[in-house]
Amino acid sequence: MKINQVIEKFFWIILIMGILLGIWQPVAFETPKFLPKILLGMMLFFVFLKIDALEIIEKMRNFKLMIYISLVYMIIIPLLFFLLFNIFDRQLALGILLLTAMPAGVSTPALTDILKGNISLAMSIAIVTQVIAPFTVPLLFWMIGTKGLDINKLLLFKDISILVFSPLILAQVIKKYFPTVINRTQHLFTSANIFLLFAFVYVAISSQRNIILGNPVNLLWKTSILYLVFIILHAVGYFICYRESKENKIALSITCAYMNNGLAIVLASTYFGAGILVLMVLSEIPWNTLLAPFKRILRYL
């Protein structure tokens, strides 16, 4: 087995190591605020190099399904979670809203592949939700109101647009002028993204390490809430289109549960306080540990 295949097979170990290393041996210096944005942009760039995003959007056959999924994933689910948690804690509700409002993670096609789901469907949902996120996220915060929060929705739109569209456009240009190089090295992109994600997790955990360890009870409570949210998202995604094939249900479940929490971390560090940022960082724990149990559960579904 080639080294890149070993890395892809045991990716979850590498990501968990990022979490543990960030707590045990955090970054020894204060990382610049733009570093998470650069790491996220690089991850998106490598993903977009592997796919023709514009072609996927143009060739989508089930237009109604895309609209339905986008509406449920990007508007309805975040609002329902916000209304539920707002009963108990508004800051927690805002954090969950921000997290669940994120587009499907750029790694969801790879995760879907691991579970033998419909990769094309996962890829289509990932691309569509990435493209509409600059519009839906500011819309959500406009709908709920942002009293007590200093959020400039136009700047929020700008940041998301730059983070999503810049890697997309750059990747398409590189693919056009260097197709041979891309084809020869494409098998290494997933492994590169795993290490980039490791670095992103390590930096994110390190930046909030003292706050995380300063209140272990609060840490455990928030992590438990996040596990519950992710489990619900898994279930909602799997059963939201109950007439679809199992392969499609797997893709829907993965794209619903594994959102782009890297983007959420970047936005939280820019527009929100430490409490919400810590929540986004903690979301890395269920994000990186629930895939294996879900794979086992799929045997009985």
NUSENU-512284 format. One record per residue: residue in one letter; z, y, x of N, C-alpha, C in turn. Coordinates in Angstrom, 3 decimals, m for minus. Layout:
% NUSENU-512284
REC kolfi      n.Z      n.Y      n.X     ca.Z     ca.Y     ca.X      c.Z      c.Y      c.X
REC     A        Z        Y        X        Z        Y        X        Z        Y        X
...
***
This chain:
% NUSENU-512284
REC kolfi      n.Z      n.Y      n.X     ca.Z     ca.Y     ca.X      c.Z      c.Y      c.X
REC     M    0.000   m1.194    0.839    0.000    0.000    0.000    0.000    1.254    0.881
REC     K   m0.903    2.186    0.587   m1.021    3.399    1.377    0.198    4.300    1.161
REC     I    0.444    5.161    2.154    1.623    6.020    2.104    1.611    6.934    0.881
REC     N    0.434    7.449    0.510    0.374    8.329   m0.663    0.684    7.572   m1.946
REC     Q    0.322    6.285   m1.989    0.633    5.467   m3.161    2.131    5.181   m3.246
REC     V    2.763    4.980   m2.093    4.220    4.769   m2.056    4.936    6.026   m2.548
REC     I    4.475    7.192   m2.093    5.073    8.465   m2.504    4.954    8.646   m4.011
REC     E    3.772    8.351   m4.570    3.550    8.518   m6.006    4.369    7.514   m6.813
REC     K    4.535    6.291   m6.291    5.285    5.266   m7.014    6.773    5.594   m7.082
REC     F    7.305    6.135   m5.995    8.744    6.412   m5.915    9.017    7.918   m5.935
REC     F    8.174    8.652   m6.672    8.308   10.106   m6.730    9.675   10.543   m7.235
REC     W   10.230    9.764   m8.186   11.498   10.145   m8.802   12.640   10.140   m7.781
REC     I   12.564    9.259   m6.786   13.590    9.227   m5.736   13.533   10.513   m4.917
REC     I   12.317   10.958   m4.604   12.141   12.185   m3.820   12.679   13.388   m4.583
REC     L   12.420   13.439   m5.902   12.880   14.571   m6.695   14.398   14.582   m6.853
REC     I   14.992   13.409   m7.033   16.458   13.325   m7.120   17.090   13.732   m5.786
REC     M   16.427   13.370   m4.687   16.911   13.795   m3.363   16.934   15.317   m3.254
REC     G   15.951   15.984   m3.880   15.925   17.439   m3.872   17.139   18.027   m4.568
REC     I   17.538   17.395   m5.680   18.718   17.846   m6.419   19.982   17.652   m5.581
REC     L   20.146   16.438   m5.033   21.348   16.120   m4.265   21.437   16.950   m2.983
REC     L   20.306   17.143   m2.315   20.298   17.917   m1.079   20.627   19.380   m1.344
REC     G   20.142   19.909   m2.476   20.438   21.297   m2.823   21.919   21.532   m3.048
REC     I   22.624   20.509   m3.558   24.071   20.616   m3.780   24.843   20.344   m2.496
REC     W   24.403   19.341   m1.723   25.125   18.930   m0.518   24.869   19.866    0.658
REC     Q   23.592   20.152    0.932   23.209   21.014    2.047   22.222   22.064    1.544
REC     P   22.723   23.121    0.898   21.816   24.145    0.357   21.087   24.896    1.466
REC     V   20.058   25.634    1.085   19.322   26.462    2.030   20.301   27.400    2.730
REC     A   20.216   27.441    4.054   21.214   28.187    4.847   21.033   29.695    4.783
REC     F   19.895   30.153    4.257   19.644   31.593    4.171   19.194   31.929    2.757
REC     E   19.288   33.200    2.417   18.889   33.635    1.081   17.364   33.640    0.982
REC     T   16.845   32.803    0.114   15.390   32.693   m0.017   14.837   33.903   m0.776
REC     P   13.681   34.400   m0.389   13.087   35.544   m1.105   12.737   35.166   m2.535
REC     K   12.811   36.134   m3.433   12.589   35.874   m4.856   11.175   35.413   m5.166
REC     F   10.227   35.755   m4.285    8.843   35.375   m4.552    8.542   33.930   m4.158
REC     L    9.459   33.272   m3.422    9.201   31.908   m2.960    8.981   30.920   m4.105
REC     P    9.836   30.913   m5.160    9.573   29.986   m6.277    8.211   30.217   m6.927
REC     K    7.782   31.480   m7.007    6.475   31.768   m7.594    5.356   31.192   m6.739
REC     I    5.494   31.297   m5.421    4.479   30.757   m4.520    4.408   29.237   m4.629
REC     L    5.574   28.581   m4.643    5.609   27.127   m4.762    5.011   26.667   m6.084
REC     L    5.348   27.362   m7.158    4.798   27.016   m8.466    3.289   27.219   m8.482
REC     G    2.829   28.330   m7.922    1.396   28.589   m7.868    0.651   27.534   m7.072
REC     M    1.236   27.070   m5.978    0.606   26.028   m5.163    0.520   24.714   m5.930
REC     M    1.576   24.386   m6.687    1.539   23.159   m7.492    0.441   23.219   m8.541
REC     L    0.345   24.349   m9.220   m0.706   24.523  m10.226   m2.085   24.455   m9.582
REC     F   m2.226   25.036   m8.406   m3.500   25.035   m7.695   m3.976   23.612   m7.412
REC     F   m3.086   22.765   m6.904   m3.463   21.383   m6.591   m3.823   20.593   m7.844
REC     V   m3.102   20.849   m8.931   m3.419   20.167  m10.188   m4.791   20.593  m10.695
REC     F   m5.060   21.890  m10.676   m6.343   22.395  m11.169   m7.505   21.966  m10.280
REC     L   m7.232   21.654   m9.003   m8.285   21.150   m8.125   m8.747   19.755   m8.564
REC     K   m7.846   19.021   m9.198   m8.180   17.654   m9.609   m8.899   17.586  m10.943
REC     I   m8.896   18.665  m11.684   m9.503   18.646  m13.011  m10.393   19.868  m13.205
REC     D  m11.390   19.684  m14.026  m12.232   20.806  m14.418  m11.658   21.362  m15.716
REC     A  m10.743   22.304  m15.581   m9.984   22.789  m16.738  m10.895   23.362  m17.813
REC     L  m11.872   24.153  m17.403  m12.745   24.783  m18.388  m13.588   23.749  m19.125
REC     E  m14.017   22.736  m18.403  m14.823   21.692  m19.032  m14.001   20.895  m20.037
REC     I  m12.739   20.640  m19.705  m11.872   19.903  m20.617  m11.696   20.671  m21.922
REC     I  m11.469   21.979  m21.798  m11.289   22.799  m23.000  m12.557   22.787  m23.853
REC     E  m13.708   22.885  m23.204  m14.974   22.918  m23.929  m15.281   21.593  m24.617
REC     K  m14.843   20.497  m24.007  m15.220   19.180  m24.515  m14.160   18.548  m25.422
REC     M  m13.146   19.298  m25.762  m12.135   18.748  m26.651  m12.756   18.418  m28.010
REC     R  m12.589   17.180  m28.405  m13.220   16.732  m29.647  m12.330   16.964  m30.862
REC     N  m11.032   16.743  m30.682  m10.115   16.853  m31.814   m9.481   18.244  m31.822
REC     F  m10.255   19.206  m32.305   m9.822   20.602  m32.301   m8.588   20.799  m33.182
REC     K   m8.555   20.134  m34.323   m7.423   20.267  m35.242   m6.133   19.753  m34.607
REC     L   m6.241   18.648  m33.865   m5.055   18.090  m33.210   m4.501   19.060  m32.173
REC     M   m5.396   19.707  m31.438   m4.955   20.650  m30.416   m4.220   21.837  m31.041
REC     I   m4.753   22.334  m32.148   m4.098   23.457  m32.831   m2.734   23.024  m33.365
REC     Y   m2.693   21.851  m33.971   m1.449   21.316  m34.537   m0.389   21.124  m33.453
REC     I   m0.773   20.481  m32.348    0.162   20.219  m31.260    0.640   21.522  m30.627
REC     S   m0.274   22.450  m30.415    0.093   23.729  m29.807    1.075   24.494  m30.675
REC     L    0.823   24.492  m31.980    1.715   25.200  m32.906    3.105   24.576  m32.911
REC     V    3.165   23.254  m32.963    4.456   22.564  m33.005    5.201   22.713  m31.678
REC     Y    4.497   22.455  m30.558    5.137   22.478  m29.247    5.570   23.879  m28.824
REC     M    4.711   24.864  m29.072    4.911   26.186  m28.485    5.614   27.180  m29.403
REC     I    5.670   26.886  m30.709    6.292   27.814  m31.650    7.412   27.151  m32.457
REC     I    7.085   26.097  m33.192    8.032   25.503  m34.140    9.233   24.877  m33.438
REC     I    8.998   24.023  m32.451   10.106   23.360  m31.755   11.035   24.360  m31.079
REC     P   10.518   25.337  m30.310   11.432   26.320  m29.698   12.259   27.094  m30.718
REC     L   11.635   27.485  m31.830   12.365   28.238  m32.852   13.441   27.388  m33.511
REC     L   13.144   26.137  m33.805   14.136   25.254  m34.428   15.330   25.027  m33.502
REC     F   15.066   24.796  m32.234   16.157   24.623  m31.272   16.985   25.907  m31.159
REC     F   16.303   27.052  m31.152   17.021   28.323  m31.057   17.942   28.521  m32.257
REC     L   17.426   28.280  m33.453   18.229   28.465  m34.664   19.424   27.518  m34.688
REC     L   19.222   26.306  m34.195   20.316   25.332  m34.164   21.414   25.747  m33.189
REC     F   21.046   26.060  m31.951   22.046   26.373  m30.925   22.609   27.779  m31.076
REC     N   21.886   28.654  m31.763   22.376   30.012  m31.967   23.625   30.032  m32.847
REC     I   23.827   28.989  m33.618   25.036   28.867  m34.442   26.284   28.798  m33.556
REC     F   26.138   28.187  m32.380   27.282   27.946  m31.508   27.359   28.922  m30.333
REC     D   26.214   29.209  m29.707   26.222   30.009  m28.481   24.850   30.655  m28.314
REC     R   24.794   32.002  m28.410   23.496   32.680  m28.341   22.858   32.560  m26.955
REC     Q   23.660   32.666  m25.899   23.084   32.545  m24.563   22.477   31.164  m24.348
REC     L   23.180   30.131  m24.801   22.645   28.778  m24.709   21.362   28.662  m25.532
REC     A   21.371   29.278  m26.709   20.199   29.229  m27.589   18.998   29.894  m26.927
REC     L   19.220   31.039  m26.265   18.137   31.724  m25.569   17.598   30.878  m24.425
REC     G   18.506   30.214  m23.716   18.081   29.353  m22.611   17.237   28.183  m23.094
REC     I   17.683   27.541  m24.177   16.927   26.414  m24.733   15.587   26.890  m25.283
REC     L   15.573   28.081  m25.884   14.318   28.651  m26.377   13.342   28.851  m25.220
REC     L   13.813   29.462  m24.137   12.948   29.697  m22.988   12.410   28.384  m22.434
REC     L   13.272   27.391  m22.320   12.875   26.104  m21.750   11.832   25.399  m22.619
REC     T   12.116   25.298  m23.914   11.218   24.557  m24.808    9.944   25.330  m25.136
REC     A    9.940   26.643  m24.849    8.737   27.446  m25.085    7.715   27.298  m23.967
REC     M    8.104   26.629  m22.890    7.202   26.478  m21.758    6.053   25.520  m22.071
REC     P    4.898   25.733  m21.454    3.775   24.811  m21.654    4.073   23.449  m21.057
REC     A    3.263   22.470  m21.412    3.425   21.131  m20.841    3.313   21.215  m19.328
REC     G    4.150   20.461  m18.636    4.174   20.508  m17.184    2.848   20.093  m16.567
REC     V    2.537   20.679  m15.417    1.265   20.372  m14.764    1.207   18.931  m14.264
REC     S    2.356   18.282  m14.180    2.387   16.896  m13.721    2.332   15.893  m14.867
REC     T    2.249   16.367  m16.117    2.268   15.429  m17.248    1.104   14.433  m17.249
REC     P   m0.108   14.810  m16.797   m1.151   13.776  m16.718   m0.777   12.640  m15.774
REC     A   m0.154   12.981  m14.637    0.269   11.948  m13.688    1.385   11.094  m14.278
REC     L    2.344   11.725  m14.968    3.429   10.975  m15.609    2.886   10.070  m16.710
REC     T    1.915   10.567  m17.453    1.282    9.766  m18.509    0.560    8.571  m17.912
REC     D   m0.067    8.774  m16.771   m0.756    7.688  m16.075    0.224    6.590  m15.679
REC     I    1.398    6.979  m15.205    2.419    6.011  m14.804    2.823    5.126  m15.976
REC     L    2.860    5.707  m17.197    3.293    4.966  m18.383    2.122    4.380  m19.178
REC     K    0.916    4.424  m18.598   m0.281    3.850  m19.227   m0.632    4.538  m20.541
REC     G   m0.476    5.839  m20.581   m0.853    6.598  m21.766   m2.243    7.190  m21.632
REC     N   m2.629    7.997  m22.597   m3.944    8.621  m22.613   m3.933    9.854  m21.701
REC     I   m4.483    9.693  m20.512   m4.440   10.766  m19.516   m5.258   11.969  m19.974
REC     S   m6.420   11.717  m20.577   m7.286   12.817  m21.015   m6.592   13.686  m22.050
REC     L   m5.889   13.047  m22.982   m5.170   13.799  m24.001   m4.053   14.623  m23.371
REC     A   m3.304   14.001  m22.456   m2.221   14.719  m21.774   m2.771   15.901  m20.989
REC     M   m3.900   15.685  m20.334   m4.514   16.740  m19.540   m4.970   17.897  m20.434
REC     S   m5.557   17.551  m21.585   m6.034   18.581  m22.519   m4.874   19.429  m23.038
REC     I   m3.785   18.755  m23.418   m2.620   19.473  m23.931   m2.016   20.354  m22.846
REC     A   m1.940   19.828  m21.626   m1.379   20.599  m20.518   m2.191   21.872  m20.281
REC     I   m3.506   21.736  m20.280   m4.363   22.895  m20.026   m4.263   23.911  m21.163
REC     V   m4.369   23.425  m22.401   m4.335   24.329  m23.554   m3.017   25.091  m23.620
REC     T   m1.903   24.388  m23.440   m0.597   25.055  m23.534   m0.379   26.021  m22.373
REC     Q   m0.935   25.691  m21.191   m0.843   26.639  m20.077   m1.600   27.924  m20.408
REC     V   m2.756   27.765  m21.030   m3.601   28.921  m21.321   m2.987   29.823  m22.389
REC     I   m2.355   29.237  m23.406   m1.822   30.046  m24.506   m0.398   30.531  m24.255
REC     A    0.276   29.980  m23.241    1.668   30.368  m22.964    1.861   31.867  m22.758
REC     P    0.942   32.557  m22.049    1.142   34.008  m21.883    1.203   34.769  m23.208
REC     F    0.663   34.179  m24.264    0.679   34.827  m25.572    1.868   34.365  m26.418
REC     T    2.168   33.046  m26.390    3.193   32.501  m27.283    4.614   32.825  m26.830
REC     V    4.862   32.852  m25.519    6.233   33.108  m25.035    6.695   34.527  m25.390
REC     P    5.916   35.564  m25.078    6.342   36.911  m25.518    6.451   37.015  m27.044
REC     L    5.567   36.300  m27.761    5.611   36.315  m29.226    6.941   35.760  m29.735
REC     L    7.406   34.684  m29.134    8.673   34.074  m29.556    9.838   35.043  m29.381
REC     F    9.888   35.723  m28.245   10.998   36.640  m28.001   10.885   37.889  m28.864
REC     W    9.677   38.225  m29.261    9.503   39.311  m30.223    9.999   38.875  m31.602
REC     M    9.761   37.621  m31.962   10.149   37.107  m33.279   11.664   37.044  m33.442
REC     I   12.362   36.625  m32.399   13.820   36.472  m32.520   14.549   37.765  m32.207
REC     G   13.848   38.712  m31.576   14.513   39.933  m31.138   15.219   39.676  m29.817
REC     T   15.325   40.697  m29.001   15.939   40.520  m27.677   17.070   41.528  m27.467
REC     K   17.867   41.690  m28.508   19.002   42.606  m28.423   19.957   42.150  m27.318
REC     G   20.282   43.063  m26.447   21.186   42.737  m25.345   20.466   42.224  m24.116
REC     L   19.138   42.063  m24.208   18.362   41.599  m23.074   17.322   42.644  m22.713
REC     D   17.204   42.903  m21.434   16.229   43.888  m20.960   14.939   43.150  m20.605
REC     I   14.148   42.831  m21.636   12.915   42.076  m21.436   11.729   42.942  m21.814
REC     N   10.882   43.191  m20.848    9.632   43.888  m21.107    8.573   42.836  m21.401
REC     K    8.175   42.742  m22.665    7.274   41.658  m23.065    5.904   41.776  m22.425
REC     L    5.475   43.001  m22.128    4.197   43.172  m21.449    4.272   42.646  m20.018
REC     L    5.405   42.880  m19.341    5.573   42.348  m17.995    5.708   40.835  m18.018
REC     L    6.366   40.308  m19.048    6.486   38.864  m19.212    5.102   38.248  m19.365
REC     F    4.265   38.875  m20.177    2.889   38.417  m20.365    2.135   38.467  m19.035
REC     K    2.324   39.544  m18.288    1.634   39.704  m17.005    2.041   38.613  m16.019
REC     D    3.345   38.369  m15.901    3.835   37.375  m14.949    3.300   35.985  m15.261
REC     I    3.376   35.589  m16.534    2.896   34.255  m16.901    1.391   34.162  m16.675
REC     S    0.671   35.211  m17.030   m0.779   35.204  m16.855   m1.155   35.030  m15.388
REC     I   m0.477   35.769  m14.512   m0.770   35.672  m13.075   m0.438   34.277  m12.549
REC     L    0.728   33.748  m12.951    1.164   32.442  m12.465    0.248   31.316  m12.924
REC     V   m0.356   31.454  m14.092   m1.197   30.383  m14.641   m2.666   30.575  m14.275
REC     F   m3.195   31.767  m14.512   m4.631   31.975  m14.375   m5.091   32.123  m12.921
REC     S   m4.263   32.678  m12.051   m4.669   32.842  m10.650   m4.953   31.504   m9.974
REC     P   m4.039   30.508  m10.051   m4.358   29.197   m9.464   m5.549   28.528  m10.140
REC     L   m5.679   28.724  m11.458   m6.795   28.127  m12.191   m8.131   28.664  m11.689
REC     I   m8.249   29.973  m11.579   m9.502   30.596  m11.139   m9.791   30.250   m9.679
REC     L   m8.766   30.323   m8.830   m8.946   30.019   m7.415   m9.402   28.572   m7.217
REC     A   m8.806   27.653   m7.966   m9.172   26.240   m7.858  m10.629   26.018   m8.253
REC     Q  m11.080   26.673   m9.317  m12.464   26.512   m9.762  m13.440   27.065   m8.727
REC     V  m13.086   28.165   m8.068  m13.938   28.744   m7.026  m14.020   27.810   m5.823
REC     I  m12.866   27.294   m5.388  m12.830   26.375   m4.244  m13.644   25.123   m4.542
REC     K  m13.520   24.587   m5.753  m14.262   23.384   m6.126  m15.767   23.628   m6.127
REC     K  m16.163   24.817   m6.500  m17.587   25.142   m6.571  m18.223   25.209   m5.185
REC     Y  m17.522   25.789   m4.216  m18.106   26.017   m2.898  m17.767   24.935   m1.872
REC     F  m16.722   24.139   m2.145  m16.347   23.075   m1.203  m16.140   21.742   m1.935
REC     P  m17.121   21.284   m2.705  m16.940   20.055   m3.501  m16.726   18.802   m2.658
REC     T  m17.402   18.718   m1.504  m17.282   17.529   m0.653  m15.867   17.397   m0.096
REC     V  m15.330   18.518    0.389  m13.969   18.510    0.943  m12.957   18.125   m0.129
REC     I  m13.133   18.660   m1.323  m12.202   18.374   m2.419  m12.259   16.902   m2.786
REC     N  m13.438   16.347   m2.880  m13.592   14.933   m3.247  m12.965   14.006   m2.210
REC     R  m13.073   14.381   m0.937  m12.526   13.537    0.140  m11.005   13.589    0.205
REC     T  m10.429   14.686   m0.201   m8.972   14.861   m0.057   m8.216   14.784   m1.381
REC     Q   m8.932   14.568   m2.481   m8.318   14.616   m3.800   m7.180   13.620   m3.970
REC     H   m7.274   12.463   m3.303   m6.251   11.428   m3.456   m4.906   11.840   m2.862
REC     L   m4.899   12.926   m2.089   m3.656   13.392   m1.463   m2.958   14.480   m2.259
REC     F   m3.625   15.018   m3.289   m3.084   16.169   m4.000   m1.791   15.849   m4.748
REC     T   m1.723   14.673   m5.369   m0.512   14.318   m6.119    0.688   14.196   m5.183
REC     S    0.480   13.563   m4.024    1.565   13.438   m3.047    2.013   14.806   m2.551
REC     A    1.035   15.689   m2.316    1.368   17.050   m1.879    2.200   17.759   m2.937
REC     N    1.847   17.566   m4.197    2.592   18.210   m5.284    4.002   17.661   m5.413
REC     I    4.175   16.387   m5.116    5.515   15.797   m5.180    6.429   16.470   m4.160
REC     F    5.911   16.709   m2.956    6.722   17.367   m1.934    6.919   18.850   m2.244
REC     L    5.917   19.477   m2.854    6.092   20.861   m3.291    7.157   20.954   m4.377
REC     L    7.138   19.976   m5.294    8.144   19.945   m6.352    9.526   19.683   m5.772
REC     F    9.592   18.820   m4.743   10.854   18.585   m4.030   11.385   19.898   m3.456
REC     A   10.500   20.668   m2.809   10.902   21.946   m2.226   11.350   22.919   m3.300
REC     F   10.633   22.922   m4.421   10.982   23.825   m5.518   12.364   23.484   m6.079
REC     V   12.605   22.187   m6.301   13.902   21.734   m6.824   15.011   22.067   m5.832
REC     Y   14.759   21.814   m4.563   15.758   22.077   m3.517   16.135   23.559   m3.466
REC     V   15.136   24.422   m3.495   15.389   25.863   m3.459   16.120   26.319   m4.722
REC     A   15.682   25.810   m5.884   16.295   26.209   m7.151   17.758   25.786   m7.225
REC     I   18.040   24.549   m6.869   19.419   24.053   m6.897   20.272   24.794   m5.876
REC     S   19.721   25.020   m4.685   20.462   25.723   m3.633   20.872   27.119   m4.082
REC     S   19.963   27.810   m4.774   20.225   29.199   m5.162   21.387   29.322   m6.136
REC     Q   21.656   28.257   m6.882   22.724   28.295   m7.889   23.835   27.302   m7.591
REC     R   23.881   26.808   m6.379   24.828   25.747   m6.018   26.285   26.143   m6.252
REC     N   26.657   27.352   m5.828   28.049   27.779   m5.970   28.452   27.910   m7.437
REC     I   27.545   28.430   m8.250   27.840   28.562   m9.685   27.949   27.182  m10.324
REC     I   27.064   26.276   m9.924   27.070   24.920  m10.489   28.371   24.207  m10.159
REC     L   28.800   24.288   m8.896   30.021   23.593   m8.472   31.287   24.360   m8.833
REC     G   31.139   25.634   m9.175   32.308   26.444   m9.488   32.982   26.061  m10.791
REC     N   32.223   25.459  m11.688   32.780   25.055  m12.981   32.192   23.707  m13.368
REC     P   32.729   22.598  m12.830   32.167   21.270  m13.075   32.143   20.887  m14.551
REC     V   33.163   21.297  m15.304   33.208   20.950  m16.729   32.039   21.598  m17.467
REC     N   31.806   22.870  m17.176   30.684   23.577  m17.785   29.361   22.947  m17.369
REC     L   29.294   22.505  m16.107   28.109   21.836  m15.592   27.811   20.565  m16.383
REC     L   28.842   19.756  m16.584   28.664   18.493  m17.310   28.283   18.737  m18.768
REC     W   28.891   19.748  m19.378   28.599   20.058  m20.782   27.152   20.494  m20.951
REC     K   26.697   21.413  m20.098   25.330   21.910  m20.191   24.313   20.809  m19.884
REC     T   24.633   19.981  m18.896   23.720   18.886  m18.551   23.606   17.899  m19.708
REC     S   24.722   17.627  m20.378   24.708   16.727  m21.540   23.846   17.295  m22.666
REC     I   23.973   18.603  m22.893   23.140   19.262  m23.905   21.666   19.122  m23.556
REC     L   21.346   19.309  m22.288   19.953   19.220  m21.848   19.410   17.796  m21.995
REC     Y   20.234   16.810  m21.699   19.802   15.418  m21.896   19.495   15.168  m23.373
REC     L   20.341   15.694  m24.259   20.113   15.545  m25.693   18.800   16.200  m26.097
REC     V   18.548   17.402  m25.588   17.310   18.123  m25.906   16.095   17.323  m25.440
REC     F   16.138   16.818  m24.232   14.998   16.068  m23.697   14.770   14.777  m24.463
REC     I   15.833   14.102  m24.847   15.692   12.862  m25.618   15.064   13.148  m26.975
REC     I   15.509   14.227  m27.620   14.926   14.625  m28.911   13.451   14.951  m28.748
REC     L   13.097   15.657  m27.677   11.701   16.005  m27.424   10.849   14.756  m27.210
REC     H   11.403   13.777  m26.502   10.699   12.503  m26.335   10.380   11.885  m27.699
REC     A   11.390   11.826  m28.550   11.236   11.195  m29.857   10.274   11.972  m30.744
REC     V   10.421   13.289  m30.770    9.542   14.124  m31.595    8.096   13.960  m31.154
REC     G    7.861   14.016  m29.837    6.506   13.874  m29.322    5.890   12.528  m29.666
REC     Y    6.698   11.472  m29.596    6.172   10.122  m29.831    5.826    9.895  m31.300
REC     F    6.646   10.438  m32.198    6.459   10.135  m33.620    5.780   11.261  m34.409
REC     I    5.433   12.356  m33.743    4.864   13.493  m34.465    3.483   13.173  m35.047
REC     C    2.787   12.266  m34.400    1.482   11.795  m34.917    1.553   10.274  m35.007
REC     Y    2.261    9.772  m36.004    2.601    8.355  m36.081    1.397    7.450  m36.268
REC     R    0.268    7.990  m36.706   m0.926    7.173  m36.912   m1.763    7.017  m35.642
REC     E   m1.427    7.749  m34.600   m2.181    7.668  m33.353   m1.886    6.349  m32.628
REC     S   m2.739    6.002  m31.688   m2.538    4.799  m30.874   m1.321    4.971  m29.977
REC     K   m0.832    3.868  m29.448    0.340    3.933  m28.569    0.036    4.770  m27.331
REC     E   m1.168    4.642  m26.798   m1.550    5.422  m25.620   m1.476    6.919  m25.914
REC     N   m1.934    7.309  m27.097   m1.873    8.723  m27.474   m0.439    9.171  m27.712
REC     K    0.370    8.304  m28.319    1.767    8.642  m28.565    2.524    8.862  m27.253
REC     I    2.202    8.043  m26.255    2.840    8.214  m24.939    2.481    9.580  m24.359
REC     A    1.198    9.939  m24.441    0.747   11.235  m23.930    1.428   12.378  m24.673
REC     L    1.551   12.251  m25.991    2.188   13.295  m26.799    3.671   13.422  m26.459
REC     S    4.325   12.294  m26.250    5.750   12.314  m25.919    5.985   12.952  m24.555
REC     I    5.161   12.600  m23.588    5.311   13.140  m22.235    5.064   14.645  m22.219
REC     T    3.993   15.083  m22.875    3.674   16.520  m22.864    4.669   17.341  m23.668
REC     C    5.350   16.703  m24.608    6.372   17.409  m25.386    7.665   17.554  m24.584
REC     A    8.053   16.497  m23.869    9.353   16.476  m23.187    9.317   17.092  m21.796
REC     Y    8.213   16.929  m21.085    8.166   17.370  m19.692    7.417   18.698  m19.591
REC     M    8.133   19.742  m19.950    7.559   21.083  m19.926    7.552   21.638  m18.502
REC     N    6.894   22.746  m18.325    6.814   23.401  m17.015    8.105   24.175  m16.769
REC     N    9.163   23.446  m16.411   10.445   24.114  m16.212   10.471   24.922  m14.911
REC     G    9.495   24.683  m14.044    9.359   25.539  m12.867    9.034   26.969  m13.266
REC     L    8.153   27.105  m14.233    7.825   28.422  m14.770    9.049   29.034  m15.448
REC     A    9.824   28.192  m16.138   11.043   28.672  m16.797   12.045   29.210  m15.771
REC     I   12.158   28.541  m14.629   13.076   28.984  m13.578   12.633   30.340  m13.022
REC     V   11.331   30.473  m12.800   10.799   31.737  m12.283   11.063   32.876  m13.265
REC     L   10.793   32.645  m14.552   11.005   33.680  m15.561   12.485   34.000  m15.737
REC     A   13.337   32.949  m15.685   14.774   33.167  m15.844   15.331   34.018  m14.709
REC     S   14.835   33.798  m13.487   15.321   34.575  m12.340   14.874   36.028  m12.413
REC     T   13.801   36.291  m13.176   13.254   37.645  m13.279   13.831   38.420  m14.457
REC     Y   14.015   37.754  m15.604   14.330   38.468  m16.842   15.715   38.157  m17.420
REC     F   16.375   37.113  m16.926   17.634   36.699  m17.544   18.762   36.659  m16.527
REC     G   19.976   36.469  m17.027   21.147   36.425  m16.164   21.350   35.070  m15.523
REC     A   22.421   34.973  m14.732   22.705   33.759  m13.971   22.960   32.555  m14.878
REC     G   23.572   32.795  m16.055   23.897   31.692  m16.956   22.658   30.941  m17.412
REC     I   21.632   31.675  m17.815   20.389   31.041  m18.275   19.628   30.451  m17.097
REC     L   19.675   31.127  m15.940   19.008   30.593  m14.756   19.608   29.250  m14.358
REC     V   20.940   29.147  m14.389   21.593   27.879  m14.059   21.155   26.790  m15.034
REC     L   21.036   27.132  m16.315   20.597   26.160  m17.319   19.194   25.654  m16.993
REC     M   18.305   26.566  m16.588   16.941   26.159  m16.228   16.952   25.249  m14.999
REC     V   17.803   25.579  m14.037   17.902   24.754  m12.835   18.439   23.365  m13.191
REC     L   19.455   23.324  m14.052   20.028   22.035  m14.462   19.019   21.172  m15.215
REC     S   18.015   21.809  m15.822   17.014   21.033  m16.558   16.226   20.110  m15.630
REC     E   16.285   20.390  m14.318   15.628   19.506  m13.361   16.236   18.100  m13.380
REC     I   17.524   17.996  m13.766   18.202   16.692  m13.719   17.640   15.740  m14.769
REC     P   17.651   16.078  m16.080   17.021   15.169  m17.043   15.514   15.056  m16.836
REC     W   14.874   16.138  m16.405   13.425   16.134  m16.167   13.058   15.040  m15.163
REC     N   13.912   14.880  m14.148   13.592   13.953  m13.058   14.204   12.565  m13.222
REC     T   14.992   12.342  m14.260   15.685   11.044  m14.375   15.393   10.270  m15.672
REC     L   14.737   10.888  m16.639   14.548   10.227  m17.939   13.275    9.385  m18.039
REC     L   12.346    9.560  m17.109   11.077    8.843  m17.219   11.266    7.330  m17.124
REC     A   12.105    6.888  m16.189   12.314    5.454  m16.004   12.928    4.802  m17.255
REC     P   13.996    5.368  m17.866   14.516    4.773  m19.109   13.489    4.786  m20.241
REC     F   12.693    5.862  m20.333   11.672    5.931  m21.380   10.632    4.836  m21.185
REC     K   10.304    4.537  m19.947    9.343    3.471  m19.659    9.852    2.126  m20.159
REC     R   11.143    1.891  m20.022   11.729    0.643  m20.507   11.740    0.582  m22.033
REC     I   12.059    1.721  m22.664   12.118    1.779  m24.126   10.744    1.511  m24.728
REC     L    9.695    1.934  m24.037    8.327    1.755  m24.542    7.966    0.288  m24.757
REC     R    8.651   m0.609  m24.073    8.377   m2.026  m24.257    8.675   m2.491  m25.675
REC     Y    9.569   m1.773  m26.356    9.997   m2.188  m27.699    9.377   m1.332  m28.801
REC     L    8.510   m0.401  m28.421    7.901    0.483  m29.423    6.468    0.045  m29.731
***
